[in-house]
Amino acid sequence: MSETELTTPPEAETQLDEDDRLKPEFVRAVIERLEAEDPEGARGLVEPLHPADIADLFELAPAEWRGPLAAALKDVLDADVFAEMNDYVREDLIDELEPAQVADLASELDTDDAVAIIEDMEPAEQREVLRAMEPDDRAAIEEALGYPEESAGRLMQRELIAVPEHWCVGDVIDYLRGNDDLTTDFWEIFVVDTAHHPVGTCQLSWILRTPRTIPVADVMKREQTLIPVDMDQEEVALRFQKYALISAAVTDQSGRLVGMITVDDIVHIIQEEAGEDILRLSGAGDGDINQPIRLTIRTRLTWLVVNLGTAILAASVVGIFQAEIGRFALLAVLMPIVSGMGGNAGTQTLAVAVRALATNQLTESNTLRMFGRELTIAGANGVALGVLIGTAVGTIYAYPMLGLTIALAMLINNLVAGLAGIFVPITLDRLRIDPAVSSAVFVTTATDVMGFFSFLGLATLFNLGG
């Protein structure tokens, strides 16, 4: 490809579209520079981008060009880019780097971002990277890796500012100005007692506006939300949301201050957890388009096999009434309406229940009220849908009993859908099983089985085929 054939990229200020996404023509221009063996040209296009946009570029680029792109960018591909990168894409690039290079990247990051890079590596590779790090950095990351996955200990960063409660404001200011090794990004100072237990917090604005002679204990805010080091990250996100936190202290089992969590990390957690719940309801696994194809197939196939088993169960219910269907074939035409509408109603209730459980809106104190609410909704919808479908079927086929049968079946299955949609996730939650993962299978099975059974059973009871 000649130089004149290369795609002309958009200007630096217009490389993003109205949704702040990289434009397709810009991505093509970068790849074409690589195809033309012009790494300098590719680097010149990418250098003006924000680290988050560079990370997006790697995700948008074809997998076979990510390695050459990383080689071309060299110094541009720094720790900030890796911190913003998709997990699967980052893992592929990390595999191409030497342990010393990974160690250098991790050393430039806050502890939580460094842990995110290292935690998914193979144990042998982890050990090599940790050996190549400075002792202090290695100790901090090894400690973080000792906490459970998706816990506050993995999420927190150790870089924070903590001062003793007996200091004055002037002491704090001198301490901040006189220590070059302190973290540079902070907006809150934690106050600790002699045992290093957090006793309060001070915002930077308070420190700047208070006379030097005033004790810190007189201006600090004593009420604070403390995060146990082993708390699940989803519960951490709920606390940030409930109490409108910007940052929070993390404490170990003895109550000592060991780190802090900031709201920028929580934004990622909220997005991640919400996406996980939605995808788990459908059995789609992580749903990441960068996930290896084999892993995606295995995840989806597992739930499809489970669904196949539930479909066989529903079919067996139909088999019980095959003689009735043989006498009155119209039943076979109408019965999917009952089961399908029940499945839709159950999915609606299930989505509400799973979200309520995830956000702590649904607890033991209001479970009965939730049951009553959803059954009332299900009953009202069932009556409305039953009247509509019953009237239509009775009129079209000039058979009022058939209309009454499908109307009653619609009401029964909507009540079953409402009951299953709330009962199943609550039961799984009480058993410490993630309701977002398993609920959909049980709810759809209940609505399919009861939809067929109620409609065909009523048809047999009313002797419609007689």
Salt bridges, closest charged atoms under 4 A:
ASP17 OD2 - ARG21 NE 3.44
ASP19 OD2 - ARG21 NH2 2.90
GLU40 OE2 - ARG43 NH2 2.38
ASP87 OD1 - ARG90 NH2 2.79
GLU119 OE1 - ARG154 NH1 2.56
ASP174 OD2 - ARG212 NH2 2.85
ASP193 OD2 - HIS197 ND1 3.81
GLU276 OE1 - ARG280 NH2 3.71
GLU324 OE1 - ARG327 NH2 2.38
GLU374 OE2 - ARG373 NH1 2.82
ASP429 OD2 - ARG430 NH1 3.64
ASP434 OD2 - ARG280 NH1 2.49
